[in-house]
């Protein structure tokens, strides 16, 4: 059975103009550990650092080694990295994992390498970086799927983990918060209300929980068949 655990990697301040609000918004940064017999998967690695990034977002970082230690593991235990996407606040710890497979959609990796101001380049093409490039949905391990969830970026991806008690979706930043995702789940009941088409794929997996990169709240269905 797969074990899923959240790790706290700090927080940052999103400026009001980016938050679409009257005031800046403080947002957490979470990663997730997935342990199976095949190995230990780390979903997102925290915030990278750069003077311009620090001035803009005022991040407070929790060291990745500290976060992992609190979960009872070290970086040497991690056998695979999955980034939901390659913005600085999701792949900041990647350079600390040389030669460790990093799972990314081809679309995402291409954008990170070619689009101006997309991310911090040194977080993407560091020495001994080893990418496992995907194009679409993939069963990474038995019962562990990579699901494309484009929107925030074209190459955004989420992870679905089948457990005996139900499926857990690591949604990353497919949506900023659980409330927005909950509205998406209901949107198909009302003709003309738009929602991302990948929501239908996640609903097919009958998730018990959906968790996010920048929201401590967890989406749960109103009811389940079991």
PADODREN-597944 format. One record per residue: residue number from 1; residue in three letters; y, z, x of N, C-alpha, C, CB in turn. Coordinates in nm, 3 decimals, padded with zeros to 5 digits, m for minus. Glycine has a CB too. Example, Ala and Ser with C-alpha at 12.3 -4.5 7.8 and 13.67 -1.06 7.14 Angstrom:
2
nr|rest|n.py|n.pz|n.px|ca.py|ca.pz|ca.px|c.py|c.pz|c.px|cb.py|cb.pz|cb.px
1|ALA|m00.569|00.780|01.319|m00.450|00.780|01.230|m00.330|00.780|01.320|m00.447|00.905|01.131 $
2|SER|m00.225|00.708|01.285|m00.106|00.714|01.367|00.003|00.787|01.290|m00.060|00.572|01.408 $
***
This chain:
226
nr|rest|n.py|n.pz|n.px|ca.py|ca.pz|ca.px|c.py|c.pz|c.px|cb.py|cb.pz|cb.px
1|UNK|m00.120|00.000|00.084|00.000|00.000|00.000|00.125|00.000|00.087|00.001|00.122|m00.095 $
2|UNK|00.224|m00.078|00.051|00.347|m00.086|00.127|00.436|00.035|00.100|00.422|m00.215|00.094 $
3|UNK|00.497|00.084|00.205|00.595|00.192|00.194|00.734|00.134|00.218|00.564|00.307|00.294 $
4|UNK|00.830|00.165|00.132|00.967|00.116|00.144|01.061|00.234|00.158|01.006|00.028|00.022 $
5|UNK|01.148|00.228|00.258|01.241|00.339|00.281|01.379|00.285|00.316|01.189|00.430|00.393 $
6|UNK|01.480|00.342|00.254|01.620|00.307|00.283|01.667|00.381|00.407|01.711|00.339|00.162 $
7|UNK|01.750|00.314|00.489|01.817|00.381|00.601|01.967|00.358|00.589|01.764|00.329|00.737 $
8|UNK|02.043|00.460|00.622|02.189|00.461|00.611|02.248|00.416|00.743|02.243|00.602|00.571 $
9|UNK|02.325|00.306|00.741|02.381|00.249|00.863|02.533|00.260|00.871|02.340|00.105|00.876 $
10|UNK|02.592|00.341|00.782|02.736|00.363|00.789|02.810|00.308|00.668|02.792|00.301|00.915 $
11|UNK|02.939|00.280|00.688|03.020|00.225|00.579|03.143|00.156|00.636|03.062|00.336|00.480 $
12|UNK|03.210|00.079|00.551|03.334|00.012|00.590|03.428|00.008|00.471|03.306|m00.131|00.643 $
13|UNK|03.551|m00.034|00.496|03.652|m00.040|00.391|03.684|m00.186|00.363|03.781|00.039|00.432 $
14|UNK|03.650|m00.232|00.244|03.679|m00.370|00.206|03.823|m00.377|00.154|03.578|m00.422|00.098 $
15|UNK|03.907|m00.461|00.214|04.046|m00.470|00.168|04.055|m00.509|00.021|04.122|m00.571|00.252 $
16|UNK|04.163|m00.468|m00.042|04.179|m00.490|m00.186|04.168|m00.637|m00.223|04.312|m00.436|m00.233 $
17|UNK|04.225|m00.727|m00.140|04.222|m00.869|m00.175|04.080|m00.924|m00.172|04.312|m00.949|m00.079 $
18|UNK|03.994|m00.869|m00.088|03.854|m00.912|m00.087|03.775|m00.847|m00.200|03.790|m00.879|00.048 $
19|UNK|03.811|m00.724|m00.232|03.740|m00.651|m00.337|03.779|m00.700|m00.476|03.767|m00.503|m00.326 $
20|UNK|03.889|m00.776|m00.485|03.937|m00.820|m00.615|03.984|m00.704|m00.700|03.829|m00.894|m00.688 $
21|UNK|04.045|m00.605|m00.635|04.088|m00.483|m00.704|04.227|m00.444|m00.657|03.988|m00.367|m00.680 $
22|UNK|04.282|m00.342|m00.720|04.416|m00.297|m00.684|04.417|m00.217|m00.555|04.475|m00.214|m00.796 $
23|UNK|04.301|m00.165|m00.517|04.293|m00.077|m00.401|04.174|m00.116|m00.314|04.282|00.071|m00.445 $
24|UNK|04.178|m00.080|m00.186|04.061|m00.102|m00.101|03.939|m00.028|m00.155|04.089|m00.057|00.044 $
25|UNK|03.821|m00.075|m00.115|03.697|m00.016|m00.164|03.607|00.022|m00.047|03.625|m00.115|m00.260 $
26|UNK|03.560|00.145|m00.046|03.467|00.190|00.058|03.326|00.150|00.018|03.477|00.344|00.080 $
27|UNK|03.255|00.083|00.107|03.121|00.034|00.076|03.020|00.083|00.179|03.120|m00.120|00.069 $
28|UNK|02.905|00.131|00.134|02.800|00.170|00.228|02.732|00.047|00.287|02.697|00.260|00.158 $
29|UNK|02.661|00.070|00.395|02.578|m00.034|00.456|02.437|00.024|00.469|02.635|m00.080|00.596 $
30|UNK|02.342|m00.038|00.399|02.204|00.010|00.401|02.110|m00.095|00.459|02.159|00.049|00.259 $
31|UNK|02.012|m00.047|00.534|01.897|m00.127|00.571|01.775|m00.069|00.504|01.880|m00.132|00.725 $
32|UNK|01.663|m00.139|00.516|01.539|m00.092|00.454|01.421|m00.117|00.548|01.515|m00.164|00.318 $
33|UNK|01.330|m00.023|00.549|01.206|m00.035|00.625|01.090|m00.062|00.530|01.179|00.092|00.709 $
34|UNK|01.006|m00.157|00.565|00.886|m00.187|00.488|00.767|m00.172|00.583|00.891|m00.331|00.423 $
35|UNK|00.681|m00.077|00.554|00.563|m00.056|00.638|00.437|m00.100|00.565|00.551|00.092|00.680 $
36|UNK|00.361|m00.185|00.631|00.230|m00.228|00.583|00.134|m00.226|00.702|00.236|m00.370|00.517 $
37|UNK|00.008|m00.253|00.675|m00.088|m00.256|00.785|m00.054|m00.366|00.886|m00.230|m00.277|00.731 $
38|UNK|00.016|m00.471|00.839|00.053|m00.581|00.929|00.162|m00.542|01.028|00.097|m00.701|00.849 $
39|UNK|00.241|m00.439|00.997|00.348|m00.401|01.086|00.460|m00.331|01.012|00.402|m00.522|01.159 $
40|UNK|00.574|m00.321|01.081|00.693|m00.255|01.027|00.807|m00.355|01.024|00.731|m00.129|01.112 $
41|UNK|00.853|m00.385|00.904|00.963|m00.480|00.883|01.093|m00.404|00.864|00.934|m00.572|00.760 $
42|UNK|01.198|m00.449|00.932|01.332|m00.393|00.915|01.420|m00.497|00.848|01.393|m00.348|01.051 $
43|UNK|01.470|m00.463|00.730|01.557|m00.552|00.652|01.702|m00.512|00.676|01.521|m00.546|00.500 $
44|UNK|01.772|m00.592|00.757|01.911|m00.571|00.799|01.922|m00.462|00.906|01.998|m00.535|00.678 $
45|UNK|02.019|m00.484|00.996|02.028|m00.398|01.115|02.166|m00.336|01.137|01.991|m00.477|01.236 $
46|UNK|02.255|m00.347|01.038|02.382|m00.277|01.050|02.496|m00.365|01.100|02.367|m00.161|01.142 $
47|UNK|02.607|m00.301|01.134|02.733|m00.369|01.162|02.753|m00.397|01.310|02.848|m00.288|01.110 $
48|UNK|02.790|m00.520|01.339|02.832|m00.556|01.474|02.974|m00.510|01.498|02.820|m00.706|01.497 $
49|UNK|03.016|m00.517|01.624|03.150|m00.468|01.659|03.232|m00.576|01.727|03.139|m00.345|01.748 $
50|UNK|03.360|m00.580|01.692|03.456|m00.672|01.751|03.593|m00.616|01.716|03.437|m00.821|01.697 $
51|UNK|03.692|m00.625|01.806|03.824|m00.567|01.776|03.884|m00.616|01.645|03.919|m00.598|01.887 $
52|UNK|03.871|m00.745|01.616|03.929|m00.796|01.491|03.854|m00.744|01.369|03.927|m00.950|01.492 $
53|UNK|03.721|m00.737|01.379|03.640|m00.682|01.270|03.676|m00.536|01.245|03.490|m00.696|01.301 $
54|UNK|03.687|m00.459|01.354|03.715|m00.317|01.341|03.853|m00.293|01.279|03.706|m00.248|01.476 $
55|UNK|03.950|m00.375|01.317|04.085|m00.360|01.262|04.088|m00.396|01.113|04.185|m00.447|01.339 $
56|UNK|04.009|m00.495|01.076|04.012|m00.544|00.938|03.934|m00.454|00.842|03.957|m00.684|00.931 $
57|UNK|03.815|m00.407|00.886|03.725|m00.336|00.796|03.714|m00.185|00.823|03.589|m00.396|00.805 $
58|UNK|03.769|m00.139|00.934|03.766|00.005|00.967|03.625|00.064|00.950|03.865|00.082|00.877 $
59|UNK|03.525|00.003|01.015|03.387|00.050|00.995|03.360|00.184|01.061|03.290|m00.052|01.047 $
60|UNK|03.274|00.260|00.998|03.215|00.381|01.057|03.065|00.354|01.068|03.245|00.512|00.970 $
61|UNK|03.019|00.337|01.189|02.881|00.296|01.212|02.792|00.417|01.238|02.872|00.198|01.330 $
62|UNK|02.673|00.413|01.183|02.570|00.508|01.222|02.477|00.437|01.319|02.492|00.564|01.096 $
63|UNK|02.454|00.491|01.437|02.369|00.422|01.533|02.233|00.390|01.473|02.353|00.504|01.658 $
64|UNK|02.185|00.270|01.498|02.058|00.227|01.443|01.943|00.315|01.492|02.030|00.081|01.479 $
65|UNK|01.946|00.353|01.619|01.840|00.439|01.671|01.834|00.572|01.597|01.859|00.463|01.821 $
66|UNK|01.951|00.625|01.563|01.956|00.751|01.488|01.899|00.733|01.348|02.101|00.804|01.480 $
67|UNK|01.936|00.623|01.283|01.885|00.597|01.148|01.734|00.578|01.149|01.953|00.472|01.089 $
68|UNK|01.684|00.507|01.248|01.539|00.488|01.257|01.468|00.619|01.287|01.506|00.385|01.366 $
69|UNK|01.526|00.699|01.377|01.464|00.827|01.411|01.455|00.917|01.290|01.542|00.897|01.521 $
70|UNK|01.556|00.911|01.202|01.554|00.993|01.082|01.440|00.951|00.989|01.687|00.984|01.010 $
71|UNK|01.397|00.825|01.002|01.284|00.775|00.923|01.152|00.792|00.996|01.305|00.628|00.888 $
72|UNK|01.157|00.851|01.115|01.035|00.879|01.189|00.981|00.764|01.271|00.931|00.922|01.096 $
73|UNK|01.069|00.666|01.303|01.025|00.551|01.382|01.127|00.523|01.492|01.006|00.425|01.292 $
74|UNK|01.092|00.434|01.583|01.183|00.386|01.686|01.192|00.234|01.676|01.136|00.430|01.827 $
75|UNK|01.284|00.176|01.751|01.295|00.030|01.746|01.170|m00.038|01.802|01.419|m00.016|01.824 $
76|UNK|01.098|00.030|01.891|00.974|m00.027|01.943|00.866|m00.040|01.836|00.921|00.059|02.057 $
77|UNK|00.879|00.037|01.728|00.782|00.028|01.618|00.807|m00.093|01.529|00.786|00.154|01.534 $
78|UNK|00.928|m00.148|01.534|00.965|m00.259|01.446|00.900|m00.387|01.496|01.120|m00.275|01.440 $
79|UNK|00.826|m00.453|01.410|00.755|m00.575|01.449|00.820|m00.702|01.394|00.612|m00.568|01.403 $
80|UNK|00.912|m00.687|01.298|00.977|m00.804|01.240|01.111|m00.764|01.180|00.887|m00.870|01.133 $
81|UNK|01.211|m00.851|01.196|01.343|m00.833|01.136|01.360|m00.937|01.026|01.458|m00.846|01.242 $
82|UNK|01.413|m00.896|00.912|01.459|m00.990|00.809|01.605|m00.957|00.781|01.371|m00.981|00.678 $
83|UNK|01.692|m01.056|00.794|01.832|m01.039|00.755|01.854|m01.109|00.622|01.928|m01.095|00.863 $
84|UNK|01.917|m01.041|00.527|01.947|m01.109|00.401|02.041|m01.227|00.427|02.010|m01.011|00.299 $
85|UNK|02.134|m01.209|00.521|02.216|m01.319|00.572|02.274|m01.273|00.705|02.329|m01.361|00.470 $
86|UNK|02.351|m01.360|00.769|02.390|m01.334|00.907|02.537|m01.300|00.924|02.357|m01.453|00.991 $
87|UNK|02.599|m01.241|00.823|02.733|m01.185|00.842|02.724|m01.061|00.931|02.799|m01.150|00.705 $
88|UNK|02.835|m01.025|00.992|02.835|m00.921|01.096|02.780|m00.788|01.049|02.974|m00.901|01.146 $
89|UNK|02.793|m00.756|00.919|02.754|m00.624|00.870|02.606|m00.616|00.833|02.837|m00.587|00.750 $
90|UNK|02.533|m00.724|00.855|02.391|m00.724|00.824|02.303|m00.752|00.946|02.362|m00.827|00.717 $
91|UNK|02.360|m00.811|01.049|02.280|m00.848|01.167|02.332|m00.784|01.295|02.277|m00.998|01.184 $
92|UNK|02.415|m00.681|01.282|02.479|m00.622|01.398|02.386|m00.564|01.502|02.571|m00.517|01.355 $
93|UNK|02.268|m00.517|01.459|02.173|m00.459|01.552|02.070|m00.556|01.606|02.103|m00.346|01.487 $
94|UNK|02.077|m00.682|01.565|01.976|m00.780|01.607|01.961|m00.794|01.758|02.010|m00.913|01.549 $
95|UNK|02.072|m00.794|01.835|02.054|m00.809|01.980|01.971|m00.699|02.045|02.189|m00.813|02.046 $
96|UNK|01.951|m00.589|01.976|01.866|m00.483|02.029|01.718|m00.509|02.009|01.903|m00.353|01.964 $
97|UNK|01.684|m00.628|01.957|01.544|m00.663|01.932|01.508|m00.797|01.996|01.517|m00.667|01.782 $
98|UNK|01.522|m00.809|02.128|01.485|m00.935|02.192|01.336|m00.963|02.174|01.519|m00.932|02.342 $
99|UNK|01.307|m01.092|02.147|01.170|m01.142|02.131|01.103|m01.095|02.002|01.086|m01.099|02.249 $
100|UNK|01.168|m01.010|01.925|01.114|m00.972|01.794|01.143|m01.082|01.693|01.173|m00.835|01.747 $
101|UNK|01.046|m01.129|01.617|01.073|m01.235|01.519|01.181|m01.193|01.419|00.944|m01.272|01.443 $
102|UNK|01.279|m01.280|01.400|01.388|m01.260|01.304|01.375|m01.369|01.198|01.529|m01.265|01.374 $
103|UNK|01.352|m01.328|01.075|01.329|m01.422|00.965|01.463|m01.460|00.904|01.234|m01.362|00.858 $
104|UNK|01.491|m01.590|00.900|01.616|m01.640|00.841|01.590|m01.776|00.779|01.729|m01.648|00.947 $
105|UNK|01.662|m01.806|00.672|01.657|m01.940|00.615|01.724|m02.039|00.710|01.724|m01.942|00.475 $
106|UNK|01.669|m02.160|00.720|01.729|m02.262|00.805|01.874|m02.286|00.770|01.650|m02.391|00.795 $
107|UNK|01.904|m02.286|00.640|02.041|m02.308|00.593|02.134|m02.201|00.646|02.046|m02.311|00.440 $
108|UNK|02.087|m02.076|00.645|02.170|m01.963|00.690|02.194|m01.970|00.840|02.103|m01.830|00.654 $
109|UNK|02.091|m01.998|00.916|02.106|m02.003|01.060|02.198|m02.118|01.102|01.970|m02.018|01.127 $
110|UNK|02.186|m02.231|01.035|02.273|m02.344|01.066|02.419|m02.311|01.036|02.230|m02.468|00.986 $
111|UNK|02.444|m02.244|00.924|02.582|m02.206|00.889|02.638|m02.107|00.989|02.587|m02.146|00.749 $
112|UNK|02.556|m02.010|01.031|02.602|m01.910|01.127|02.638|m01.972|01.261|02.497|m01.803|01.146 $
113|UNK|02.571|m02.080|01.295|02.594|m02.145|01.424|02.707|m02.247|01.422|02.468|m02.212|01.470 $
114|UNK|02.746|m02.295|01.306|02.840|m02.408|01.300|02.967|m02.380|01.222|02.772|m02.525|01.241 $
115|UNK|02.969|m02.278|01.138|03.085|m02.254|01.052|03.181|m02.157|01.119|03.041|m02.199|00.916 $
116|UNK|03.306|m02.197|01.131|03.408|m02.113|01.195|03.428|m01.982|01.118|03.542|m02.189|01.206 $
117|UNK|03.434|m01.871|01.191|03.459|m01.738|01.134|03.351|m01.693|01.037|03.592|m01.737|01.063 $
118|UNK|03.231|m01.750|01.049|03.121|m01.711|00.960|03.067|m01.574|00.997|03.009|m01.814|00.965 $
119|UNK|03.054|m01.550|01.127|02.996|m01.426|01.177|03.042|m01.407|01.320|02.841|m01.427|01.166 $
120|UNK|02.983|m01.310|01.391|03.008|m01.293|01.533|02.898|m01.367|01.607|03.013|m01.141|01.574 $
121|UNK|02.929|m01.475|01.678|02.825|m01.560|01.738|02.728|m01.485|01.830|02.890|m01.671|01.816 $
122|UNK|02.779|m01.382|01.898|02.693|m01.309|01.991|02.583|m01.231|01.920|02.777|m01.215|02.074 $
123|UNK|02.596|m01.213|01.790|02.491|m01.145|01.714|02.380|m01.241|01.673|02.550|m01.079|01.590 $
124|UNK|02.406|m01.370|01.685|02.311|m01.472|01.640|02.231|m01.528|01.757|02.384|m01.585|01.567 $
125|UNK|02.299|m01.580|01.858|02.230|m01.644|01.970|02.242|m01.558|02.095|02.288|m01.784|01.995 $
126|UNK|02.178|m01.444|02.092|02.174|m01.354|02.208|02.051|m01.387|02.293|02.172|m01.204|02.162 $
127|UNK|02.045|m01.329|02.410|01.934|m01.357|02.501|01.800|m01.316|02.438|01.955|m01.283|02.635 $
128|UNK|01.703|m01.406|02.444|01.567|m01.384|02.393|01.563|m01.366|02.241|01.507|m01.263|02.461 $
129|UNK|01.664|m01.419|02.172|01.656|m01.419|02.026|01.541|m01.510|01.983|01.791|m01.466|01.962 $
130|UNK|01.462|m01.463|01.887|01.342|m01.537|01.844|01.343|m01.548|01.692|01.211|m01.466|01.893 $
131|UNK|01.379|m01.666|01.642|01.392|m01.686|01.498|01.266|m01.749|01.438|01.513|m01.773|01.466 $
132|UNK|01.230|m01.698|01.323|01.129|m01.760|01.238|01.207|m01.823|01.123|01.020|m01.656|01.186 $
133|UNK|01.228|m01.954|01.131|01.312|m02.023|01.034|01.229|m02.067|00.912|01.381|m02.144|01.099 $
134|UNK|01.281|m02.035|00.795|01.214|m02.070|00.670|01.300|m02.168|00.590|01.184|m01.943|00.587 $
135|UNK|01.235|m02.239|00.502|01.305|m02.326|00.408|01.247|m02.302|00.270|01.292|m02.477|00.449 $
136|UNK|01.301|m02.200|00.203|01.253|m02.167|00.070|01.167|m02.043|00.068|01.177|m02.282|00.014 $
137|UNK|01.099|m02.023|m00.044|01.019|m01.903|m00.066|00.894|m01.903|00.023|00.978|m01.891|m00.213 $
138|UNK|00.861|m01.786|00.077|00.746|m01.773|00.166|00.682|m01.637|00.145|00.787|m01.791|00.314 $
139|UNK|00.548|m01.634|00.141|00.478|m01.506|00.143|00.460|m01.467|00.290|00.339|m01.515|00.069 $
140|UNK|00.541|m01.373|00.333|00.546|m01.336|00.474|00.422|m01.260|00.516|00.670|m01.253|00.502 $
141|UNK|00.386|m01.160|00.439|00.262|m01.085|00.452|00.200|m01.078|00.313|00.287|m00.940|00.511 $
142|UNK|00.073|m01.044|00.299|00.017|m01.032|00.165|00.098|m00.935|00.079|m00.129|m00.985|00.174 $
143|UNK|00.151|m00.987|m00.031|00.230|m00.903|m00.120|00.373|m00.881|m00.078|00.165|m00.773|m00.134 $
144|UNK|00.419|m00.951|00.025|00.558|m00.940|00.072|00.616|m01.081|00.078|00.567|m00.868|00.214 $
145|UNK|00.712|m01.111|m00.011|00.768|m01.245|m00.022|00.914|m01.248|00.021|00.755|m01.295|m00.165 $
146|UNK|00.951|m01.356|00.086|01.091|m01.390|00.107|01.133|m01.480|m00.008|01.114|m01.461|00.247 $
147|UNK|01.239|m01.440|m00.080|01.286|m01.512|m00.198|01.430|m01.560|m00.172|01.279|m01.423|m00.325 $
148|UNK|01.456|m01.691|m00.171|01.595|m01.737|m00.158|01.679|m01.688|m00.276|01.600|m01.891|m00.150 $
149|UNK|01.794|m01.630|m00.246|01.886|m01.581|m00.349|02.028|m01.624|m00.312|01.877|m01.425|m00.363 $
150|UNK|02.055|m01.754|m00.312|02.186|m01.804|m00.269|02.298|m01.762|m00.362|02.183|m01.955|m00.258 $
151|UNK|02.416|m01.760|m00.305|02.535|m01.723|m00.381|02.639|m01.664|m00.289|02.501|m01.623|m00.493 $
152|UNK|02.612|m01.544|m00.239|02.704|m01.485|m00.140|02.714|m01.577|m00.020|02.656|m01.343|m00.097 $
153|UNK|02.601|m01.628|00.027|02.596|m01.740|00.120|02.488|m01.834|00.071|02.567|m01.692|00.268 $
154|UNK|02.493|m01.959|00.116|02.394|m02.058|00.071|02.254|m02.021|00.116|02.431|m02.197|00.122 $
155|UNK|02.244|m01.952|00.231|02.113|m01.919|00.286|02.071|m01.775|00.264|02.111|m01.947|00.429 $
156|UNK|02.135|m01.707|00.170|02.099|m01.567|00.145|01.955|m01.557|00.095|02.196|m01.503|00.042 $
157|UNK|01.886|m01.451|00.138|01.747|m01.429|00.096|01.724|m01.281|00.068|01.649|m01.479|00.204 $
158|UNK|01.627|m01.255|m00.019|01.587|m01.119|m00.053|01.438|m01.104|m00.021|01.616|m01.088|m00.202 $
159|UNK|01.390|m00.981|m00.028|01.249|m00.952|m00.001|01.188|m00.883|m00.123|01.232|m00.863|00.127 $
160|UNK|01.074|m00.931|m00.165|00.999|m00.869|m00.274|00.874|m00.804|m00.216|00.961|m00.972|m00.384 $
161|UNK|00.853|m00.678|m00.247|00.741|m00.602|m00.193|00.655|m00.553|m00.308|00.790|m00.482|m00.106 $
162|UNK|00.533|m00.604|m00.315|00.441|m00.561|m00.420|00.374|m00.430|m00.379|00.336|m00.670|m00.449 $
163|UNK|00.385|m00.330|m00.465|00.319|m00.202|m00.442|00.229|m00.172|m00.563|00.423|m00.087|m00.420 $
164|UNK|00.143|m00.073|m00.547|00.052|m00.039|m00.656|00.127|00.008|m00.780|m00.046|00.069|m00.612 $
165|UNK|00.245|00.067|m00.760|00.322|00.118|m00.873|00.428|00.019|m00.920|00.388|00.248|m00.836 $
166|UNK|00.427|m00.104|m00.869|00.523|m00.205|m00.912|00.592|m00.270|m00.794|00.625|m00.144|m01.004 $
167|UNK|00.669|m00.374|m00.822|00.738|m00.451|m00.718|00.876|m00.393|m00.692|00.749|m00.598|m00.759 $
168|UNK|00.911|m00.384|m00.564|01.045|m00.344|m00.521|01.114|m00.466|m00.462|01.039|m00.226|m00.417 $
169|UNK|01.235|m00.494|m00.507|01.314|m00.605|m00.455|01.423|m00.550|m00.364|01.376|m00.689|m00.570 $
170|UNK|01.424|m00.595|m00.240|01.534|m00.565|m00.148|01.631|m00.682|m00.162|01.484|m00.547|00.003 $
171|UNK|01.736|m00.662|m00.243|01.823|m00.772|m00.282|01.934|m00.800|m00.184|01.882|m00.744|m00.415 $
172|UNK|01.954|m00.712|m00.086|02.061|m00.735|00.010|02.195|m00.745|m00.060|02.035|m00.861|00.090 $
173|UNK|02.266|m00.854|m00.033|02.395|m00.877|m00.098|02.385|m00.997|m00.193|02.505|m00.900|00.007 $
174|UNK|02.265|m01.016|m00.249|02.252|m01.118|m00.352|02.352|m01.090|m00.464|02.108|m01.122|m00.408 $
175|UNK|02.371|m00.963|m00.492|02.481|m00.913|m00.575|02.539|m00.791|m00.504|02.432|m00.878|m00.721 $
176|UNK|02.667|m00.765|m00.527|02.732|m00.654|m00.459|02.684|m00.519|m00.510|02.882|m00.663|m00.474 $
177|UNK|02.640|m00.514|m00.636|02.603|m00.385|m00.692|02.499|m00.401|m00.802|02.726|m00.312|m00.746 $
178|UNK|02.438|m00.289|m00.837|02.331|m00.289|m00.937|02.384|m00.328|m01.075|02.265|m00.151|m00.943 $
179|UNK|02.506|m00.290|m01.106|02.562|m00.322|m01.238|02.574|m00.472|m01.258|02.699|m00.256|m01.254 $
180|UNK|02.623|m00.543|m01.156|02.636|m00.688|m01.168|02.500|m00.754|m01.184|02.708|m00.745|m01.045 $
181|UNK|02.402|m00.707|m01.109|02.268|m00.762|m01.124|02.213|m00.735|m01.264|02.174|m00.703|m01.017 $
182|UNK|02.236|m00.616|m01.316|02.191|m00.584|m01.450|02.250|m00.676|m01.556|02.225|m00.442|m01.483 $
183|UNK|02.376|m00.714|m01.536|02.438|m00.809|m01.629|02.371|m00.946|m01.618|02.589|m00.822|m01.602 $
184|UNK|02.337|m00.986|m01.496|02.268|m01.114|m01.477|02.135|m01.117|m01.551|02.245|m01.140|m01.327 $
185|UNK|02.062|m01.006|m01.545|01.930|m00.999|m01.610|01.942|m01.021|m01.761|01.863|m00.864|m01.581 $
186|UNK|02.052|m00.975|m01.817|02.072|m00.987|m01.962|02.137|m01.120|m02.003|02.157|m00.874|m02.011 $
187|UNK|02.193|m01.192|m01.906|02.278|m01.306|m01.939|02.203|m01.419|m02.009|02.343|m01.359|m01.815 $
188|UNK|02.072|m01.434|m01.980|02.000|m01.545|m02.041|01.980|m01.527|m02.191|01.866|m01.561|m01.974 $
189|UNK|02.012|m01.408|m02.241|02.001|m01.383|m02.384|02.120|m01.440|m02.462|01.990|m01.234|m02.410 $
190|UNK|02.224|m01.478|m02.390|02.345|m01.529|m02.454|02.376|m01.669|m02.403|02.465|m01.434|m02.427 $
191|UNK|02.358|m01.772|m02.485|02.384|m01.909|m02.441|02.526|m01.925|m02.388|02.362|m02.007|m02.557 $
192|UNK|02.537|m01.995|m02.278|02.668|m02.022|m02.221|02.716|m01.920|m02.120|02.767|m02.032|m02.329 $
193|UNK|02.645|m01.809|m02.105|02.684|m01.710|m02.005|02.616|m01.745|m01.873|02.645|m01.565|m02.051 $
194|UNK|02.692|m01.775|m01.768|02.630|m01.818|m01.643|02.567|m01.702|m01.566|02.733|m01.887|m01.555 $
195|UNK|02.464|m01.733|m01.492|02.402|m01.635|m01.403|02.324|m01.713|m01.297|02.308|m01.536|m01.482 $
196|UNK|02.298|m01.653|m01.182|02.225|m01.725|m01.076|02.083|m01.757|m01.119|02.223|m01.642|m00.946 $
197|UNK|02.037|m01.877|m01.089|01.905|m01.920|m01.133|01.792|m01.841|m01.065|01.887|m02.068|m01.106 $
198|UNK|01.819|m01.784|m00.947|01.715|m01.706|m00.881|01.682|m01.577|m00.957|01.759|m01.671|m00.739 $
199|UNK|01.769|m01.536|m01.046|01.740|m01.417|m01.127|01.610|m01.437|m01.204|01.857|m01.387|m01.224 $
200|UNK|01.585|m01.559|m01.250|01.462|m01.586|m01.324|01.339|m01.562|m01.236|01.461|m01.731|m01.377 $
201|UNK|01.347|m01.600|m01.109|01.233|m01.578|m01.019|01.209|m01.429|m00.998|01.256|m01.647|m00.884 $
202|UNK|01.315|m01.353|m00.982|01.298|m01.209|m00.963|01.240|m01.145|m01.090|01.432|m01.142|m00.927 $
203|UNK|01.282|m01.191|m01.206|01.230|m01.137|m01.331|01.080|m01.166|m01.345|01.307|m01.196|m01.451 $
204|UNK|01.036|m01.282|m01.295|00.893|m01.315|m01.299|00.809|m01.213|m01.222|00.870|m01.456|m01.242 $
205|UNK|00.867|m01.153|m01.120|00.796|m01.055|m01.039|00.791|m00.918|m01.105|00.861|m01.044|m00.902 $
206|UNK|00.857|m00.904|m01.220|00.855|m00.779|m01.297|00.889|m00.659|m01.209|00.717|m00.759|m01.363 $
207|UNK|01.007|m00.659|m01.147|01.038|m00.551|m01.053|01.051|m00.415|m01.120|01.165|m00.583|m00.979 $
208|UNK|01.003|m00.317|m01.049|01.022|m00.177|m01.091|01.157|m00.126|m01.045|00.908|m00.087|m01.036 $
209|UNK|01.198|m00.171|m00.925|01.324|m00.130|m00.865|01.388|m00.250|m00.795|01.304|m00.013|m00.765 $
210|UNK|01.520|m00.258|m00.801|01.596|m00.353|m00.719|01.702|m00.275|m00.646|01.658|m00.469|m00.806 $
211|UNK|01.705|m00.288|m00.513|01.798|m00.211|m00.431|01.888|m00.307|m00.353|01.721|m00.117|m00.334 $
212|UNK|02.000|m00.255|m00.305|02.107|m00.339|m00.254|02.157|m00.292|m00.118|02.222|m00.344|m00.354 $
213|UNK|02.232|m00.380|m00.051|02.283|m00.349|00.082|02.411|m00.267|00.078|02.308|m00.476|00.159 $
214|UNK|02.491|m00.284|m00.028|02.622|m00.219|m00.033|02.641|m00.132|m00.157|02.732|m00.324|m00.028 $
215|UNK|02.531|m00.088|m00.215|02.539|m00.004|m00.334|02.425|00.096|m00.331|02.535|m00.090|m00.464 $
216|UNK|02.459|00.225|m00.346|02.355|00.328|m00.348|02.278|00.329|m00.479|02.416|00.465|m00.325 $
217|UNK|02.335|00.270|m00.585|02.267|00.266|m00.714|02.146|00.174|m00.708|02.363|00.220|m00.825 $
218|UNK|02.047|00.203|m00.789|01.923|00.127|m00.797|01.909|00.070|m00.938|01.801|00.215|m00.760 $
219|UNK|01.883|m00.062|m00.948|01.857|m00.118|m01.081|01.712|m00.090|m01.119|01.887|m00.271|m01.084 $
220|UNK|01.694|m00.047|m01.244|01.561|m00.026|m01.302|01.559|m00.092|m01.438|01.526|00.128|m01.313 $
221|UNK|01.445|m00.147|m01.481|01.440|m00.210|m01.612|01.454|m00.107|m01.723|01.308|m00.289|m01.629 $
222|UNK|01.501|m00.152|m01.839|01.513|m00.062|m01.953|01.378|m00.011|m02.000|01.583|m00.132|m02.067 $
223|UNK|01.277|m00.096|m01.985|01.140|m00.054|m02.015|01.046|m00.147|m01.941|01.112|m00.057|m02.169 $
224|UNK|00.923|m00.101|m01.924|00.821|m00.180|m01.854|00.693|m00.183|m01.938|00.792|m00.121|m01.712 $
225|UNK|00.614|m00.285|m01.914|00.489|m00.299|m01.989|00.389|m00.188|m01.956|00.425|m00.435|m01.960 $
226|UNK|00.398|m00.132|m01.833|00.305|m00.027|m01.795|00.359|00.110|m01.834|00.277|m00.033|m01.646 $
***
